[in-house]
Amino acid sequence: MFLTDRRARVPLPPADVDPGSGRARLSYRRAAELFEQATADLPGGPHTLHQLRHSALTHAAEDGANTSTLLAYSGHTSVTSLAKYVRVSPEALARWQQSRDPAARRR
């Protein structure tokens, strides 16, 4: 969660306030602006929060999360929409295949 730099002044729903610090959650638009500014000088930057979402889902898939878990994690309701976010690398696919190869397990 991205937080403001000061405590919330108006009553907010509990989900919009960090219980430890009392700071309010940033709006998505402001968080996106700050993230793009912070990543502007990185290779391939600036990056977006949407790219971060794609990366998180791809890494979860590469780490072995099953389809049901990925759907719940992403909030998607269909595999078709989830597939647009998850791009497993050829290296990760090769590792997965290698780990399931019966001949490789006997070695």
C-alpha positions in Angstrom: 0.0 0.0 0.0 1.3 3.5 -0.9 0.8 5.9 2.0 0.7 9.7 2.3 3.6 11.4 4.1 1.3 12.6 6.9 -1.5 11.3 9.1 -5.1 11.2 7.9 -7.0 14.3 9.1 -10.6 13.3 8.2 -12.3 10.1 9.2 -11.6 7.5 6.5 -12.7 3.9 6.2 -10.4 1.6 8.1 -9.1 0.0 4.9 -7.8 3.5 3.8 -5.7 4.1 6.9 -2.5 2.2 7.9 -3.2 1.1 11.5 0.5 1.4 12.5 1.2 4.9 11.4 -2.3 6.4 11.0 -1.3 7.6 7.5 -3.9 7.5 4.7 -3.7 5.5 1.5 -2.7 7.4 -1.6 -5.1 7.5 -4.5 -4.2 5.2 -7.4 -3.6 8.2 -9.6 -1.1 9.8 -7.2 0.6 6.5 -6.5 1.0 5.9 -10.3 2.5 9.4 -10.7 5.0 8.8 -8.0 5.9 5.3 -9.2 6.5 6.6 -12.7 8.7 9.5 -11.4 10.7 7.1 -9.3 11.3 4.7 -12.2 11.9 7.3 -14.9 15.7 6.9 -14.8 15.7 3.0 -14.7 16.4 1.0 -17.8 13.2 0.7 -19.8 11.6 3.3 -17.6 9.4 5.0 -16.7 7.5 2.0 -15.4 3.8 1.9 -14.5 1.8 0.3 -11.6 0.0 -1.7 -14.3 3.4 -3.2 -15.4 4.1 -4.0 -11.8 0.8 -6.0 -11.7 1.8 -7.9 -14.8 5.2 -8.7 -13.2 3.7 -9.9 -9.9 1.3 -12.3 -11.6 4.0 -13.6 -14.0 6.4 -14.2 -11.1 3.7 -15.9 -9.1 3.0 -18.2 -12.1 6.7 -18.9 -12.6 7.0 -19.8 -8.9 4.3 -22.4 -9.3 1.0 -20.8 -8.4 -1.9 -22.7 -9.9 -4.6 -21.1 -12.0 -7.1 -20.9 -9.1 -4.6 -19.1 -6.9 -3.7 -16.7 -9.7 -7.3 -15.9 -10.4 -7.9 -15.2 -6.7 -4.7 -13.1 -6.4 -5.5 -11.0 -9.4 -9.2 -10.6 -8.9 -9.9 -11.9 -12.4 -12.9 -14.2 -13.0 -11.8 -15.8 -16.2 -8.7 -17.6 -17.4 -8.9 -15.6 -20.7 -8.5 -12.3 -18.9 -5.8 -13.7 -16.6 -3.8 -15.0 -19.6 -3.3 -11.4 -20.8 -1.4 -10.7 -17.6 0.8 -13.8 -17.2 3.7 -14.2 -19.5 5.9 -17.1 -18.4 9.4 -16.8 -19.7 10.9 -19.6 -21.8 13.5 -20.2 -19.0 10.8 -20.6 -16.4 8.8 -23.0 -18.7 12.0 -25.1 -19.2 12.6 -25.3 -15.4 9.0 -26.4 -14.9 9.3 -29.0 -17.6 12.6 -30.2 -16.3 11.2 -30.6 -12.8 8.5 -32.9 -14.1 10.6 -35.0 -16.4 10.6 -38.6 -15.1 14.0 -39.3 -16.6 15.5 -36.3 -14.9 14.0 -37.3 -11.5 15.7 -40.8 -11.7 19.2 -39.2 -12.1 
